[in-house]
Amino acid sequence: MHDVVIVGAGPVGLFLACELGLAGCSVLVLEREAEAGSPFKAAALGLRGLNAASVEAFYRRGMLHRLLTASGAADDRGADPQGEPSPPRRGGHFAGIMLDGAKFDEASLPFLLPGPAAGGLITNLEAVEAVLSEQAAKLGVEVRRGVTVSALAHDKEGVVARAGTAEYPARWLVGCDGGRSTVRRLAGFDFTGTEPRFTGYRMQATFADPEKLSFGFNLTSTGMYLQIAEGNIGMMDFDGGAFDRSQEPTRDHLQAVLRRVSGTDVTVTGVDLSSTFTDRAMQTSSYRQGRVLLAGDAAHIHSPLGGQGLNLGIGDAVNLGWKLAATVLGRAPDALLDTYTRERHPVGAQVLDWSRAQVAIMSPDPHAQAIQAVVRDLLSTSDGTTYALGRISGTSVRYDLGGDHPLIGRNAPDLRLADGTRLGDLMQDGRGVALDFSTGGRLRASVTGRESRIRYVAGPARNDLGLGAVLVRPDGVVAWAAGDRPDTDAFERTADHWFGAPTTD
Ligand SMILES: Cc1cc2nc3c(=O)[nH]c(=O)nc-3n(C[C@H](O)[C@H](O)[C@H](O)COP(=O)(O)OP(=O)(O)OC[C@H]3O[C@@H](n4cnc5c(N)ncnc54)[C@H](O)[C@@H]3O)c2cc1C
């Protein structure tokens, strides 16, 4: 009997397993694939963009250095622990319209501080999963491969996952088994949304006449193609999603689609790897059914336009991990677990709409293209760029937690103490953090009896952003913040709400 069984050792299942393992839960991950690696997970087809919020999740658990190394990225983000990292290079696109990071209005984020994780990262699924697998093993998480879960039984006491004749009992089960989730179906979750408009393709190919194709995003009157690196091609073909999974994409088919969407007569001489996908956009209305929960693609699917799915899933795992752990360990305040759906469902719904909006204006019809021209103009302004990059980077996410201070519900800035210690360094053990910059450490007594759940750190900050104190949840979200003279009663009410009352242990 494990505390939690996770179905699926993709990036979301592994991240969640690490969060639960860190908190001291016993975790078993069941994975269908017998081997960890796959050519579809390595660069080039496994290439993925992590946004600043996801990079920060790795940073706060001490995995940033390993992630940068595994991704082949320069590890210059915290090279001088006492110095300040250079401001992040911002960038991205909306519907293939490139955004100019220089137009981003930094003043729109008054609570952002420079830190090792302030920018995004281009990585690949293999690197992400390797780093998380290593971390999971260190934390005592068992990953059992070659196990396909095909049946579930669950009641008020627990859950049993079945794979063939083997049974895996647990107190809780989380389906992180991807867009075609078996757990979602077996546990009776709904899954509703919109049907696809296109079949998307990724391929690594060679060409007789590569000069006929351009690099970057190419929006045409018949669709879109993208060349990320030589021969690494993405395509959108507005066929209503008919081709996807109906048959294997042959060289002739891929060439015909590429000719159509590029408006060229380019010749494909060889295809090393290819895959297809669609922009079907669906979501469950609740991420929990009793003792079964969903996270990542199992809870929501949408087109990969703008690279949001993995970021959304990591956000789910970080949000769910500490809440489920506190519930398992019997120290969760009432209804803590219900805040998982309440906070993450709206973020998922926004990402689905962000992806639908992009598809709508890329469609090869004159009305869509007219809107595309207007959007292009708007995105060339500073306000437009700031808006779009805020959505893409995850920095605009704010949970509705109540409270007056504008930081409450937002991702915490990487506040730094006078000795150079960063908030990110203080979060590695998975506890919440109370940073108290007030004279005399007014909040010290309010944390007494909660030390196993909240780390208390007092002292002046290098730049306190006008804050007297701040309470940060284990997922990095600000639960409470105050100016000059923090109100200890308000702090204690918030600490009770998220972490439970003080205890003697
Ligand atoms: C072309 C493309 C480009 C993308 N680019 C980006 C990007 O740049 N940025 C971004 O944020 N997102 C991107 N995405 C989306 C991102 O890849 C996914 O959202 C992410 O991989 C989902 O992770 P997951 O762990 O939820 O699911 P998965 O990665 O699908 O993992 C699910 C795991 O569950 C296992 N499994 C399934 N069924 C069972 C079962 N019955 N029993 C046991 N195990 C099971 C599977 O084998 C798999 O290992 C892209 C997607 C595509 C298709």
PDBQT file of the ligand as one rigid body, heavy atoms in Angstrom, charges set to zero:
ROOT
HETATM    1  C1  LIG A 601       4.839  18.960 -31.361  1.00  0.00    +0.000 C 
HETATM    2  C2  LIG A 601       4.655  19.360 -29.944  1.00  0.00    +0.000 A 
HETATM    3  C3  LIG A 601       5.388  20.426 -29.425  1.00  0.00    +0.000 A 
HETATM    4  C4  LIG A 601       5.182  20.840 -28.110  1.00  0.00    +0.000 A 
HETATM    5  N1  LIG A 601       5.900  21.896 -27.631  1.00  0.00    +0.000 NA
HETATM    6  C5  LIG A 601       5.692  22.320 -26.362  1.00  0.00    +0.000 A 
HETATM    7  C6  LIG A 601       6.447  23.393 -25.818  1.00  0.00    +0.000 A 
HETATM    8  O1  LIG A 601       7.323  23.956 -26.486  1.00  0.00    +0.000 OA
HETATM    9  N2  LIG A 601       6.177  23.796 -24.543  1.00  0.00    +0.000 N 
HETATM   10  C7  LIG A 601       5.214  23.202 -23.788  1.00  0.00    +0.000 A 
HETATM   11  O2  LIG A 601       4.987  23.647 -22.643  1.00  0.00    +0.000 OA
HETATM   12  N3  LIG A 601       4.509  22.154 -24.264  1.00  0.00    +0.000 NA
HETATM   13  C8  LIG A 601       4.724  21.684 -25.508  1.00  0.00    +0.000 A 
HETATM   14  N4  LIG A 601       4.043  20.604 -25.981  1.00  0.00    +0.000 N 
HETATM   15  C9  LIG A 601       3.109  19.892 -25.083  1.00  0.00    +0.000 C 
HETATM   16  C10 LIG A 601       3.847  18.942 -24.113  1.00  0.00    +0.000 C 
HETATM   17  O3  LIG A 601       4.726  18.091 -24.800  1.00  0.00    +0.000 OA
HETATM   18  C11 LIG A 601       2.855  18.112 -23.319  1.00  0.00    +0.000 C 
HETATM   19  O4  LIG A 601       1.865  18.966 -22.781  1.00  0.00    +0.000 OA
HETATM   20  C12 LIG A 601       3.554  17.368 -22.163  1.00  0.00    +0.000 C 
HETATM   21  O5  LIG A 601       4.524  16.489 -22.660  1.00  0.00    +0.000 OA
HETATM   22  C13 LIG A 601       2.533  16.597 -21.340  1.00  0.00    +0.000 C 
HETATM   23  O6  LIG A 601       3.186  15.921 -20.302  1.00  0.00    +0.000 OA
HETATM   24  P1  LIG A 601       2.397  14.818 -19.454  1.00  0.00    +0.000 P 
HETATM   25  O7  LIG A 601       3.399  14.285 -18.470  1.00  0.00    +0.000 OA
HETATM   26  O8  LIG A 601       1.129  15.387 -18.967  1.00  0.00    +0.000 OA
HETATM   27  O9  LIG A 601       1.991  13.699 -20.504  1.00  0.00    +0.000 OA
HETATM   28  P2  LIG A 601       2.933  12.727 -21.411  1.00  0.00    +0.000 P 
HETATM   29  O10 LIG A 601       4.224  13.397 -21.736  1.00  0.00    +0.000 OA
HETATM   30  O11 LIG A 601       2.071  12.298 -22.543  1.00  0.00    +0.000 OA
HETATM   31  O12 LIG A 601       3.232  11.506 -20.461  1.00  0.00    +0.000 OA
HETATM   32  C14 LIG A 601       2.246  10.546 -20.161  1.00  0.00    +0.000 C 
HETATM   33  C15 LIG A 601       2.947   9.254 -19.746  1.00  0.00    +0.000 C 
HETATM   34  O13 LIG A 601       1.953   8.312 -19.325  1.00  0.00    +0.000 OA
HETATM   35  C16 LIG A 601       2.264   7.045 -19.866  1.00  0.00    +0.000 C 
HETATM   36  N5  LIG A 601       1.000   6.281 -19.945  1.00  0.00    +0.000 N 
HETATM   37  C17 LIG A 601      -0.054   6.521 -20.756  1.00  0.00    +0.000 A 
HETATM   38  N6  LIG A 601      -1.047   5.626 -20.504  1.00  0.00    +0.000 NA
HETATM   39  C18 LIG A 601      -0.608   4.815 -19.517  1.00  0.00    +0.000 A 
HETATM   40  C19 LIG A 601      -1.179   3.708 -18.814  1.00  0.00    +0.000 A 
HETATM   41  N7  LIG A 601      -2.415   3.261 -19.093  1.00  0.00    +0.000 N 
HETATM   42  N8  LIG A 601      -0.444   3.086 -17.855  1.00  0.00    +0.000 NA
HETATM   43  C20 LIG A 601       0.809   3.520 -17.548  1.00  0.00    +0.000 A 
HETATM   44  N9  LIG A 601       1.402   4.560 -18.191  1.00  0.00    +0.000 NA
HETATM   45  C21 LIG A 601       0.700   5.219 -19.146  1.00  0.00    +0.000 A 
HETATM   46  C22 LIG A 601       2.864   7.362 -21.228  1.00  0.00    +0.000 C 
HETATM   47  O14 LIG A 601       3.664   6.287 -21.709  1.00  0.00    +0.000 OA
HETATM   48  C23 LIG A 601       3.695   8.612 -20.896  1.00  0.00    +0.000 C 
HETATM   49  O15 LIG A 601       5.003   8.289 -20.492  1.00  0.00    +0.000 OA
HETATM   50  C24 LIG A 601       4.239  20.171 -27.295  1.00  0.00    +0.000 A 
HETATM   51  C25 LIG A 601       3.513  19.077 -27.810  1.00  0.00    +0.000 A 
HETATM   52  C26 LIG A 601       3.721  18.670 -29.112  1.00  0.00    +0.000 A 
HETATM   53  C27 LIG A 601       2.928  17.513 -29.647  1.00  0.00    +0.000 C 
ENDROOT
TORSDOF 0
